Amino acid sequence: MTKRDKKRILRMVLADLAAFGVLSYLVCAQVFRFFPWRPVEIVIPSQEASVPEATAVPEETAEPTAAPTHTPAPSASGEENTPSTTEQTPAPTATPEPTDTPAPEPEGLLKGKFAEKFSAEVVSTDTAYRSENVAIELEERTGYVCATCGHTADAAGACPFCGFEIANNKNTRMNYTFADIYLQDISSLRTAYAAKATETDRVKPMSEANNGILAVNTDYFLNAYSNNHGWFYRNGVEIQRYNKITADLCVLYADGTMETIETKNKTVDFDGIAAKTPLHMWYFGPALLDEAGASKTKFNSSLGKANPRTVIGYYEPGHYCFFVVNGRNGERGLTFEELSLLCADLGLKAAYNMDGGASSALYFNGKVYGPNGRDTSDIVYIAEPIKENE
């Protein structure tokens, strides 16, 4: 073999080695492209630990890796969509439990009570009147007064209160007309005078002149007023307050409450009464029940013999009564003690005696009940409530 042939063979071997090296490099590059080499740190457990510790996490994987985001497909225009920063989805909030909406408080003085007494349409008869705001039930009653206990029984015979035998005669029998009153608006209970404040008139014309449905005589205001004593409110206006106040007072307030106030041997809080917004104040009496609504035996009046009577009574705001007791033409009237017992038996919380005798009169729907034998200066009456624009 010539020297020339040896050189040629050496060049071929070197060329093959170079080609193999390039090929090997290319193969290795492709392999490590898909499987990059990363050094793994080997942690040797401490010989002092009795229990092998867990293998330490490599530094690159020590922090939590965010979840991979979806690579959006290229847009139709060929531009690449830039993936948005991955946001953590907030945890769903709990749906709040529904709360019960409180029912609105019923309107009116009675706060929804006695709804069956009223009517959307006006119904008026000889013994009843019903509308959306006013309800009146009228009843003529006969009672029998027990000579032993003084209570009034519904029938003669054994007294239901003490057992005494009540005879049926003019000494025990009495008649009275009772009007049960339900109001939604306190403006339905008003007062009125005769045509002139210095004159007098009967209950019926005074009521009809003011569109009254029901009316009774009151305290004969003009008599005390002209003699410079008493304290008077009418329809929310203070008419007069004199220094001399000796009779019991009856006050109906703007919120529908009513109270009687004894003045004899009592300290009366006049400023406190005025601060509670009186709507009407009557000066006659006496008060027929005590502060607890119980009957009494002593009264601030000397007119205690059996006579015709006019009474205004109070159950609760919006529920009142008017009644008159006959006592003429052979009929028996009532003493104050008997009248007080009757008011307590009727369930009244407060009751007040107005001017009685021949002055007692009750008007309802065109008819008059009671003695009605004397003119008076003013009345208390029931009518439909005052509208805001009136």
Secondary structure, DSSP 8 states (H G I E B T S, - for coil): --HHHHHHHHHHHHHHHHHHHHHHHHHHHHHHHHS-----------TT-SS-------GGGTS------------TTS-----------------------------TTTTTTTGGG--SS-EE-SSEEE-SSEEEEEEEEEEEE-TTT--EESSSEE-TTT--EE--STTTEEEEEEEEEEESSGGGEEEEE-SSTT--B-HHHHHHHTT-SEEEE---HHHHHHTT--EEEETTEEEEE-S---SEEEEEETTS-EEEE--TT----HHHHHHT-EEEEEEE--B-B-TTS-B-S--S-S--SSB-EEEEEEEETTEEEEEEE---TT---B-HHHHHHHHHHTT-SEEEE-S-GGG--EEETTEEES---S-BSEEEEE-S---TT-
